[in-house]
Amino acid sequence: MMKTWTLGKVMKRSKELSAHFRLLSGTVFLGILIFPTHLMAVFFLATENPEHNTTPPANAAEARAWGLQG
């Protein structure tokens, strides 16, 4: 025997799919927003923080500016 769908069952399923879609799209949106920001922060720390910077100071004035020499 074929199962018939009532309007209530169809609407409930539609609401479930809609909620899942909203959750998924919100997660993707946050990922698109947060991940590049995280990359920018890591890049900034790697290039601007002398503790993480692998490039030595170019001269004594630059070393003093970084506080690396007295």
C-alpha positions in Angstrom: 0.0 0.0 0.0 1.3 3.4 -0.9 1.9 5.8 2.0 0.3 9.2 1.5 1.9 12.4 2.8 -0.3 14.9 4.6 0.4 18.6 4.3 1.5 18.7 7.9 4.2 16.1 7.4 5.5 17.9 4.3 5.6 21.2 6.1 7.4 19.7 9.1 10.0 18.1 6.8 10.4 21.5 5.0 11.0 23.2 8.3 13.6 20.7 9.3 15.5 21.1 6.0 15.2 24.9 6.3 16.7 24.8 9.8 19.6 22.6 8.7 20.2 24.8 5.7 20.3 27.9 7.9 22.7 26.2 10.3 25.0 25.1 7.5 25.0 28.4 5.7 25.7 30.2 9.0 28.6 27.9 9.7 30.0 28.5 6.2 29.6 32.2 6.5 31.4 32.3 9.8 34.2 30.1 8.3 34.5 32.6 5.4 34.6 35.5 7.9 36.8 34.1 10.6 39.4 32.0 8.7 40.9 34.9 6.7 40.9 37.1 9.8 42.9 34.4 11.6 45.3 34.2 8.7 45.8 38.0 8.8 46.6 37.8 12.5 49.1 35.0 12.1 50.8 36.9 9.2 50.9 40.1 11.3 52.5 38.3 14.2 55.0 36.6 12.0 56.1 39.8 10.3 55.8 42.4 13.1 56.7 40.5 16.3 60.5 40.4 16.7 60.2 37.1 18.7 58.7 35.4 15.6 60.6 37.4 13.0 63.4 35.5 11.3 64.8 38.6 9.5 67.5 40.2 11.6 67.5 44.0 12.1 69.1 45.9 9.2 71.1 48.2 11.4 71.7 49.4 15.0 69.0 52.0 14.9 66.4 49.3 13.8 67.7 47.0 16.6 67.3 49.7 19.2 63.8 50.5 17.8 62.9 46.8 18.4 64.5 46.9 21.9 66.9 44.2 20.9 70.0 46.0 22.1 70.8 48.4 24.9 
